[in-house]
Amino acid sequence: MRILLVHNYYQSSSPSGEDVVFDNERQLLESAGHEVICYSRRNDDISSSILERAAAAGSLFWSLRSYREISALIKKHQPQVAHFHNTFPLISTSAYAACRDNLLPVVQTLHNYRLICPSGLLLRNGRPCEKCIGNQMLPAIQHACYRQSRIGTALVAGMLNINRALGTYERNVDRYVCLTEGARQRFIRGGLPPEKLLIKPNVLRDAPGIGSGDGGYALYVGRLTSEKGVTSLVDSWRQMNYPLKIAGDGALRTILEQTCRTSGAQVEFLGFRSRDEITTLMQRASLLIIPSECYEGFPMTVLEGLATGTPLLVSALGALDELVQAPEHGYKFKAGDPDDLREKATALLANTDRLQTMRLANRALFDRRYSLKQSIGNLEHVYQEAIACRTNSHTVSIQRSVENNA
């Protein structure tokens, strides 16, 4: 199968899991013998000049460059399906139109909640917020949810509302990929057609082996930002008599390090680490903590934790609550509650036999549900559904045209 993959990369200074998933799925498709044609743009290309930023703002609504370049790729390579990961902000929905005008089926993975929330996170003041689902997103503008800018939020909301009114998301996309059932239900409430929403988890390419868990420490991997719950994690650890390693960087690192120095908490900040280093850290960790206080999509750290067998301690919120079954694969605690986090961590660390049982169960779950064979099968199924949908729509369109001209 010939597949056109399309993605707008985020800033290289702020890497996203979406970028990782795009690269993983490209490699997966190629390894399975599919021919892959890639089209990508990068937010690094947006300069600080007023003209460049104005042009980027215009691309929110329509990118003539994307339309022309994708149309040319389709004509040259004749792909059978297009799979979009991120179109925001440079590629835009003009890319869907290029596919529509060339009769190419379209798949869109919904990595975040951008289609129903200008910020893409369903988050306000560090807490989940669903006030914009199913409406014109005026609350987001009022609270300046996109980059703390009312003007910026209004632009994004305007783009979304215009495309809704034009039927872009319903007419020009044949199948959407949701990462979890919870996400699917939110998108249905947001107005997307239920019959077009399929569930497919993320892909972990080159999965690491199961670890021993002999490091004698707990582990957090991720950005040091408020929505990731790292403040609650550090607060909980001030009364823990067990080492915690934090791998990652972000805006809160300085203040969190100061908090730990003042309190004497057994927390070591490792900063940014390579994937190989993260893998080793996970394999040796007693448990992996994911304390997010926002609706995650499908964290790659969950897949990596399952692959290494590391017992999971996660907040009982959104995708994490759905993906982790307790007590088979780990424990769950109330999001944003340091006391509950500490209580669950203490109970989990006190039972070494349970930790070993979880380690084996987590790897077995990964092999059963998230293996490369399962992942490629899931992707191929989505593509076949999209192709059938576009074929049927084209047939109906021809029939209506014939009837109207009769």
N, C-alpha and C positions, 0 to 999 in steps of 0.2 A: 504494500500500500504506500502511496506517496502522500505525505502529510506536511502541510504548511504549519509551522509553529511560530507563534507571534508573541512577543513579550516586550514590555517597557521596563527596563532595568531601573532599580532605585539608585540613589546616590551610592557610590562606592564607599564613601565614608560612613554610610548607615546601611550596611548590607541587610537584606531581607530574606526571610525563609522562602518567599515566593521565587526569588532568583535561584535559590538552591533547588527548589522543586522543578523549575523550568529546565535547568541543566540536567537534573537527574532523569526526567522523563525523556528528554532528547536522547541521552545516552542509552536509556532503556529501549526506546523504539529502534535505534540504530542497531543495538546488539541483537534485537529480535528479527533483523533483516528488513526492516521498513526503510524506505527512502525518506529522509527528512530534509525539508527546506526551511531555513530559519530566517525570520525577519525580526530585527530588534532595534530598539532605540534606547538611549540612556539619559537619565536625568543629569548626568555629569555634563551633558552638552548644553544645559541651560546656564548661561553666564549671568553675572550680576548686573549687566547693563539693562537699562529701562526698556530699550527696544526688544532685547531678547526675552525679557520677562513678559512683555506685552504680547509677543508672538506666542510664547508658551501658554498664556492665558487664552489666546484665540484658539489654540489647538485643543483646548478642552471641548470646544463645540464642534470643530471640524478641522481636520488636517489634510489639506490638499496633497501635501507631500506623501503622507501615508497612503492615501487613496491611490495616487499614481504609482507609487513604488510597489504596493501589494498587487495592484492590477497587472503590472508588468511581470511580476513573479508568477502569478497565476497563468498568464498567457504563455510564459516561457516553459514552465515546468509541469503544468496541467495536474496539480495535486487533486486528490480525491476528497480531501477534507481539510479544513483549517481549524487549528486548536489555539485559542487565545488564552493567555494567562493574565497579563495585565495590559490595559490600554491607556492607563492614566499616568501622566497627563498629556504625553506627546503624540501617541498614536491615534487616540480618539475613536469614536464609533464610525468614523469615515471608513475605517478598515472593514467593519461589518458590511458597509455599503459596497465596497469593492468586491467582496466575496459574493454578495447578493447579485450584483450586476453581472457577475461571471458564473452564476449558478453553482457556486461552491458551498457545500454544507459547512456550518459553523458550530463549533463547540467552544464554550466559555467556562473556564474554571473560576469559581467564586472563592478566591483565597481569603477575601475580607468582605466587609459589608458595605462597600462603596456604593452599590446600586440602591441602597436604602438608607444610607447615612453619609453625609458629606465628609466626615472624618474617616470613615471606613471602619471604625472600631466599635460603634455602639457604646461609646464611653463618654462620660462627662464628669468632671471633678473627681477623676480617679475611680468612678464607679460605673457599672453597666447602666445604660440608658437606652430605652426603646421608644422614646416619645416621637421620633420621626418616622417610625414604621407605618406605612400606609397613608401618609399625608404629604403635604407640600414642603415639609422640612423647615417650617418657620422657627420651631424651637432651636434648631441648630444655628440658624442665623442670629437669633436673639442672644444665644450664649457663645457665639463666635467659635464654634466647635472645630472648624478647620484652621489649624495653625494660629488659633487665638485671633482670628481676623474676621470681622463681620463681612468685609468686602470679599475676601477670599472665599468664605463660606457661602455667600450669596452667589458667587460665580459658579461654584461646584453644584449648589442646589439648583441653580438655573439650568445648568447643563443637564442634570438628571431629569428635571421636570419637563424640559423641552423634548428630550428623547422619549420620555414616557408618553407625552401627548402625541408624538409622531408614531408611536408604536414600534420604536426601534428595537427595544429589548424583547418584545413579543414576536415581531415579524422577522427580524434579521438574524436571530440566534436560534439554532435548531435544537440544541441540547445544552443545558447548564450542568456543571459538575459541582455538587455540594460536598463538603468534606465530612459532614455529620448529619444525622437526622434533625438535630436541634437547629442547625443552620438552615436546613431545607424548610422547616416550618416557619422560620422567621422570614425567609424570602417569599414564601407563599403569602404570608400576611402582608408583605410589602408589594404584592401585586404581580409577581412572576407566575406564569402558567404552571400549575402543579405537574402536568404531564411532561413538561420539558426538564424537570429537575431530577437528576439522578445523583446517587450517592457513590462516591469513589474516594477512598483515602489517599493520602500522599504516598509517594514512593521513596524508599531508601535504597539508593544505589550503593553497591559494595558494602553490604551489611557486615559489621564487625562480629567477631565471635563472642560467645558468652564469657563473662568475666568471673573472677574468683571472689570478689568482694572482700579482699583481705587488707584493704588500705587503712581501715580504722577511721574513716571520716565520712560525713555526709557531703553532698555535692549540689550546688546550684549552677546551672549553665544558662546564660542569657544576658539580655540588656539590663543595665541597672537604671531602670526608669520606674516611675510610680505604679503604672498599670500592671507591671510584672510582679508586684507584691513583695519586692525585696526589702522594703522598709519593715513590713510586718515580719518577714523572715528574720531580719537582724534583731528586731525587738524581741522575738520569741527566743532567740539564741543567747540572749544576755544571761539567761538562767539555765542554760544547758551545759552540762559537763561532758561535752563531746565535740571534737573538732569539726568545723564546717569549712569547706573550700568553696569560694565563689569565683567562677570563671566567666569573665565578661567585663564590659565597660559601659559607661553611660553617665548621664548628668548627675546621678546621685552618688557616684563613687566616693567623692571627697567627703561628703557629710556622713556617709555610712562608715567609712574608715575611721572618722573622728569619733563616731558613736561607739564603735567597737573598742577603740583605744581607751576611751573614758570609762567604759563599763567593764573592760577586761574580758570581753567575750572571746571565745576561742574560734575566731573567724579569720581566715587567711584570704586576702584578695589577690587573685592570680592575674587579673587583667585579661586581655584578649589572648586566646591560645589557638593553635592550629587544630584542624580536625583530628589529626593523629593524636595530638596531645589530649584532646577532649575524650577521644575513644578510650585511651588508657586510663584517664581519670574516672570515667564511667565504669569501666570494667573492674576497677579496684574499690569503688565506692560502696559503702554499706547500703546507702539508699540515695535516690535522686529526688530532689525536692523541686516541685513546680508550683509556686505559690500565687499564680496569676490572679489578679483582681479584675480582669477584663474577659470578654468572650474571646477565647483563642479560636483560631481556625482549626488547624490540626498540627500542633507543634511537632517539629522534626525531633525535638528532644524526647518526645514520647516514643517515637519509633526507635530512636537510638537507645533509649533506656530499655525497651522491650528486647531489642536485638542483643544487647549486652547482658540481658537478664536482670538488670539492676532493679530492686524493689522501688516502687514509686510512692511518693507522698505528695498528693496534689490537692489543690483547692477544689471543693465540690461545686464547681461553677462551669456552665456551658459545656464545651467539648471535653474538657478534662473530666467532668462528672460522668459524661457519657462513655468515654473511652476506657476509663480505668474501673475495673470491677473490684470492689473490696469485699472480703480480705484476700481474694485469690491473687491479685496482682499488686496490691499495695493498700495504703490507707488514704482516706480523704478527710479534710478538715474544712471548717467554715471559712470561706474566703475573707481575708482581712482581719482574722481573729488570731492574734499571736498566741493567746493562751491555749486555744484549741490546737493550733499547729504544734506547740511545744508538747502538749499532752499526747498527741498522736505520734510524734517523733519519738518520745520517750518510750511509749508502749511498743513501738515497732523495733527500736534498737535493743530493747531488753530481751527479745525473743530470737536468738540466733537460729534456732531450728526453723522458725517461720520464715526468716529472711532467706534461708537456703531453699525452702520449698517455693517461695515466690520467685526466686531466681530461675529455677527450672520451669515454672509455669509461665513466666514472662517470655522466655525464649521459645517455648512451645507455641504460645499464642502468636508470636511474630512469624514463626515458620508456617503456621496454619492460615493466617489471615493476611500477612503483609509480604510474603515471599515475592521474588521477581516474577515467577510464573503466574502467581495470582495477580500481580500488578499489571503485567502486560495483557492478561486476559480481560481485566477490568477496562483498560484503555481501549482495546479493540472492540469491546462491546459498546462502549460509548460512541465510538466512531461509526459503527454500523447503524446504531440507532439514529444518529444525525443524518447519515446518508439516506436512510429510508425515509426520514421525515422530510428532507428537502425534495427527494424524488416524488413523494406523494403530493407535496405542496405544488410542485411544478406541474404535475399531471392535472391536478384540480384547476390550476390557473389556465392551462391550455383548454380544458373542457369548457370553462366559463367563457373564454374568449370565443370559442367556436359557437357556443350557444348564443352569445350576444350578437355574433355576426350572421347568424342563421336567419 
